[in-house]
Amino acid sequence: TNIIRRLEDKAGTEVRLAGPLNETEFGRLINGTGRWFDPELEYDYLRLDILDELAVDGLGGLRSLLHSSLKSLAIKLAERAR
């Protein structure tokens, strides 16, 4: 939550995310009446911004871990589906 607040502060948003971030809530806020980030921002890019902020907080390896883990899991899922 603090990371999202920092990003909202940097962007000068008019509204705040009240609960957990998910794609539905992102869509509601980005397309809503109050300004919440640039309307051209995509959900995945916001998630990358969050990972960048985690790196600022000293958790830089998390981005690499997630990328390698998710990539290998995506490969396993594709193999299983065959």
SERO-4910 file (N, C-alpha, C, O; in steps of 0.05 Angstrom, whole numbers):
BEGIN
 pado doro    nc1    nc2    nc3   cac1   cac2   cac3    cc1    cc2    cc3    oc1    oc2    oc3
  Thr    A     17    -24      0      0      0      0     17     25      0     11     44    -14
  Asn    A     39     25     16     56     49     16     69     54    -11     72     77    -19
  Ile    A     75     32    -25     88     35    -51     68     48    -71     75     66    -86
  Ile    A     44     38    -70     23     50    -88     18     79    -81     15     95    -99
  Arg    A     18     85    -55     14    113    -47     37    130    -57     32    153    -67
  Arg    A     62    121    -56     84    136    -67     81    141    -97     85    163   -106
  Leu    A     73    120   -111     68    123   -140     45    143   -146     47    159   -164
  Glu    A     24    141   -130      2    160   -133     11    188   -128      3    207   -142
  Asp    A     27    192   -107     38    219   -101     55    230   -123     52    253   -131
  Lys    A     72    213   -134     90    221   -156     73    230   -181     80    248   -195
  Ala    A     51    215   -185     35    221   -209     15    243   -204      2    253   -223
  Gly    A     12    252   -179     -7    273   -173    -36    264   -177    -52    280   -188
  Thr    A    -43    240   -169    -70    230   -174    -90    244   -157    -84    256   -136
  Glu    A   -115    244   -167   -137    257   -152   -152    237   -135   -165    244   -115
  Val    A   -150    211   -142   -164    190   -127   -143    170   -117   -120    170   -127
  Arg    A   -150    154    -98   -131    134    -87   -143    106    -89   -167    102    -88
  Leu    A   -126     87    -92   -133     59    -90   -141     53    -62   -124     57    -44
  Ala    A   -165     43    -57   -174     38    -30   -167      9    -20   -163      5      4
  Gly    A   -167    -10    -38   -162    -37    -30   -139    -49    -45   -122    -35    -55
  Pro    A   -138    -76    -47   -117    -89    -61   -118    -83    -91   -139    -79   -103
  Leu    A    -95    -82   -103    -93    -77   -132    -99   -102   -147    -86   -123   -142
  Asn    A   -117   -101   -165   -123   -123   -184   -131   -110   -210   -135    -86   -212
  Glu    A   -134   -126   -231   -139   -115   -257   -166   -101   -259   -170    -81   -273
  Thr    A   -186   -112   -245   -213   -100   -244   -212    -72   -231   -223    -53   -242
  Glu    A   -199    -71   -208   -198    -45   -194   -181    -25   -210   -188     -1   -211
  Phe    A   -160    -34   -222   -144    -17   -240   -161     -5   -262   -161     19   -266
  Gly    A   -177    -21   -275   -194    -12   -297   -214      8   -287   -220     28   -300
  Arg    A   -226      3   -264   -246     21   -252   -234     48   -247   -246     69   -253
  Leu    A   -210     49   -235   -197     74   -228   -186     89   -252   -189    113   -254
  Ile    A   -173     74   -270   -161     87   -293   -181     99   -312   -176    119   -326
  Asn    A   -205     87   -312   -227     97   -330   -248    113   -315   -268    121   -327
  Gly    A   -243    118   -289   -262    132   -273   -262    162   -277   -248    173   -295
  Thr    A   -278    176   -261   -281    205   -265   -257    221   -253   -251    242   -264
  Gly    A   -245    212   -232   -222    226   -221   -196    217   -234   -195    194   -245
  Arg    A   -176    234   -234   -151    227   -247   -135    207   -230   -129    213   -207
  Trp    A   -130    183   -241   -113    163   -227    -93    153   -247    -99    135   -263
  Phe    A    -69    164   -246    -48    158   -266    -56    167   -294    -79    176   -298
  Asp    A    -38    164   -312    -43    170   -340    -63    150   -351    -59    126   -348
  Pro    A    -84    159   -365   -104    140   -376    -92    120   -396   -104    100   -402
  Glu    A    -68    127   -407    -55    109   -426    -39     87   -412    -29     68   -425
  Leu    A    -36     89   -385    -20     69   -370    -34     42   -371    -58     40   -368
  Glu    A    -18     21   -376    -29     -6   -376    -23    -19   -349     -4    -12   -335
  Tyr    A    -40    -38   -342    -39    -52   -316    -11    -64   -312      1    -61   -291
  Asp    A     -1    -78   -332     26    -91   -329     48    -70   -324     67    -76   -309
  Tyr    A     46    -47   -336     67    -27   -331     65    -15   -303     86     -9   -291
  Leu    A     41    -13   -292     39     -5   -264     51    -26   -246     65    -20   -226
  Arg    A     47    -51   -252     59    -73   -236     89    -72   -238    103    -77   -218
  Leu    A    100    -65   -261    129    -62   -263    139    -38   -247    160    -39   -235
  Asp    A    123    -16   -247    130      7   -230    131     -1   -201    148      8   -186
  Ile    A    113    -18   -192    112    -27   -165    137    -43   -159    149    -40   -137
  Leu    A    145    -61   -177    170    -76   -173    194    -58   -172    213    -62   -157
  Asp    A    194    -36   -188    216    -17   -187    217     -3   -160    239      1   -149
  Glu    A    194      3   -149    194     16   -122    203     -4   -101    216      4    -81
  Leu    A    197    -30   -104    207    -50    -85    238    -50    -86    251    -54    -66
  Ala    A    249    -47   -110    278    -46   -113    290    -22    -98    311    -24    -85
  Val    A    276      1    -99    284     24    -84    285     18    -54    302     28    -39
  Asp    A    266      1    -45    265     -7    -17    284    -29    -10    284    -40     12
  Gly    A    302    -37    -29    322    -57    -23    314    -85    -32    328   -104    -24
  Leu    A    292    -88    -47    283   -115    -55    286   -118    -85    268   -128    -99
  Gly    A    309   -110    -96    314   -111   -124    314   -138   -137    307   -141   -160
  Gly    A    321   -158   -121    322   -185   -132    294   -197   -137    291   -217   -151
  Leu    A    274   -185   -125    247   -196   -128    237   -195   -157    224   -214   -166
  Arg    A    244   -174   -172    236   -173   -200    248   -196   -216    234   -208   -232
  Ser    A    274   -201   -212    287   -223   -226    275   -250   -219    271   -267   -236
  Leu    A    270   -253   -193    258   -278   -183    231   -283   -196    225   -305   -206
  Leu    A    214   -263   -196    188   -266   -207    189   -272   -237    175   -289   -247
  His    A    206   -257   -251    209   -262   -280    217   -290   -286    205   -303   -303
  Ser    A    238   -300   -273    248   -326   -279    228   -348   -270    224   -368   -284
  Ser    A    215   -344   -248    196   -363   -238    171   -364   -256    162   -386   -263
  Leu    A    160   -342   -262    136   -341   -279    142   -351   -307    125   -364   -319
  Lys    A    165   -345   -317    172   -354   -344    174   -385   -344    163   -397   -362
  Ser    A    187   -396   -324    189   -425   -324    162   -439   -319    157   -460   -330
  Leu    A    146   -426   -302    119   -437   -297    102   -436   -322     86   -454   -328
  Ala    A    104   -415   -338     89   -412   -363     97   -434   -382     80   -445   -396
  Ile    A    123   -441   -383    132   -462   -400    121   -489   -391    112   -505   -407
  Lys    A    121   -494   -365    110   -519   -354     80   -521   -359     71   -543   -366
  Leu    A     66   -499   -357     37   -500   -362     32   -507   -392     14   -522   -398
  Ala    A     48   -495   -410     45   -501   -438     51   -530   -444     37   -543   -460
  Glu    A     71   -541   -431     78   -569   -435     56   -587   -425     50   -607   -437
  Arg    A     45   -580   -402     24   -597   -390     -1   -597   -408    -16   -617   -409
  Ala    A     -7   -575   -421    -31   -573   -438    -29   -590   -463    -50   -595   -475
  Arg    A     -5   -598   -471     -2   -614   -495    -12   -641   -492    -11   -657   -511
***
